[in-house]
């Protein structure tokens, strides 16, 4: 298992539609081609609050990367910053 930190950007949304462009810094635990854990702090590019999305199953489409099933577990500040974990689904 290897831990790494990655910064990037992407789009947070539901299965049906993209909702918000975000930037993130993530700590990733991976083994070969599998992501074992993913914890990220995200910030909306527009300043929109993410509070109403807390606890919902969402998708983070990483620019030039994979789409991950995630869930907001904590909202900070004015709601434009949040902590994501991989979704259980």
WOMOHU-V957869 format. One record per pair of residues at least 24 apart in sequence whose ideal C-beta (glycine too) atoms are under 10 Angstrom apart, sorted by the first residue. I is the first residue (numbers start at 1). J is the second residue. If there is no record, write none. Layout:
i->I j->J
i->I j->J
//
This chain:
i->1 j->29
i->1 j->30
i->1 j->31
i->1 j->32
i->1 j->34
i->1 j->36
i->1 j->37
i->2 j->28
i->2 j->29
i->2 j->30
i->2 j->31
i->2 j->32
i->2 j->36
i->3 j->27
i->3 j->28
i->3 j->29
i->3 j->30
i->3 j->36
i->3 j->37
i->4 j->28
i->4 j->29
i->4 j->30
i->5 j->40
i->6 j->38
i->6 j->40
i->6 j->62
i->6 j->65
i->7 j->40
i->8 j->40
i->8 j->60
i->8 j->62
i->8 j->63
i->8 j->64
i->8 j->65
i->9 j->42
i->9 j->43
i->9 j->45
i->9 j->62
i->9 j->63
i->9 j->64
i->9 j->65
i->10 j->40
i->10 j->42
i->10 j->59
i->10 j->60
i->10 j->61
i->10 j->62
i->10 j->63
i->10 j->64
i->10 j->65
i->10 j->66
i->10 j->67
i->10 j->68
i->11 j->45
i->11 j->59
i->11 j->60
i->11 j->61
i->11 j->62
i->11 j->63
i->11 j->67
i->12 j->42
i->12 j->44
i->12 j->50
i->12 j->53
i->12 j->58
i->12 j->59
i->12 j->60
i->12 j->61
i->12 j->70
i->12 j->72
i->12 j->82
i->12 j->84
i->13 j->53
i->13 j->58
i->13 j->59
i->13 j->60
i->13 j->61
i->13 j->67
i->14 j->53
i->14 j->56
i->14 j->57
i->14 j->58
i->14 j->59
i->15 j->57
i->15 j->58
i->15 j->59
i->15 j->67
i->15 j->69
i->16 j->59
i->17 j->59
i->18 j->59
i->18 j->61
i->19 j->44
i->19 j->48
i->19 j->50
i->19 j->53
i->19 j->58
i->19 j->59
i->20 j->44
i->20 j->45
i->20 j->46
i->20 j->48
i->20 j->49
i->20 j->50
i->20 j->53
i->20 j->58
i->20 j->80
i->21 j->45
i->21 j->46
i->21 j->48
i->21 j->63
i->22 j->46
i->22 j->48
i->22 j->50
i->22 j->60
i->22 j->61
i->22 j->62
i->22 j->80
i->22 j->81
i->22 j->82
i->22 j->84
i->23 j->63
i->24 j->60
i->24 j->62
i->24 j->70
i->24 j->82
i->24 j->84
i->26 j->60
i->26 j->62
i->26 j->68
i->26 j->70
i->26 j->84
i->28 j->68
i->28 j->86
i->35 j->66
i->35 j->68
i->35 j->86
i->36 j->86
i->37 j->85
i->37 j->86
i->38 j->68
i->38 j->69
i->38 j->70
i->38 j->84
i->38 j->85
i->38 j->86
i->38 j->87
i->39 j->70
i->39 j->73
i->39 j->83
i->39 j->84
i->39 j->85
i->39 j->86
i->40 j->68
i->40 j->70
i->40 j->82
i->40 j->83
i->40 j->84
i->40 j->85
i->40 j->86
i->41 j->74
i->41 j->76
i->41 j->81
i->41 j->82
i->41 j->83
i->41 j->84
i->42 j->70
i->42 j->72
i->42 j->80
i->42 j->81
i->42 j->82
i->42 j->83
i->42 j->84
i->43 j->76
i->43 j->77
i->43 j->80
i->43 j->81
i->43 j->82
i->44 j->78
i->44 j->79
i->44 j->80
i->44 j->81
i->44 j->82
i->45 j->80
i->46 j->80
i->47 j->78
i->47 j->79
i->47 j->80
i->48 j->78
i->48 j->79
i->48 j->80
i->49 j->75
i->49 j->77
i->49 j->78
i->49 j->79
i->49 j->80
i->49 j->81
i->49 j->82
i->50 j->75
i->50 j->76
i->50 j->78
i->50 j->79
i->50 j->80
i->50 j->81
i->50 j->82
i->50 j->84
i->51 j->75
i->51 j->78
i->51 j->79
i->51 j->80
i->51 j->82
i->52 j->79
i->53 j->79
i->53 j->82
i->54 j->79
i->54 j->82
i->54 j->83
i->56 j->87
i->57 j->87
i->57 j->88
i->57 j->89
i->58 j->84
i->58 j->87
i->59 j->87
i->60 j->84
i->60 j->86
i->60 j->87
//
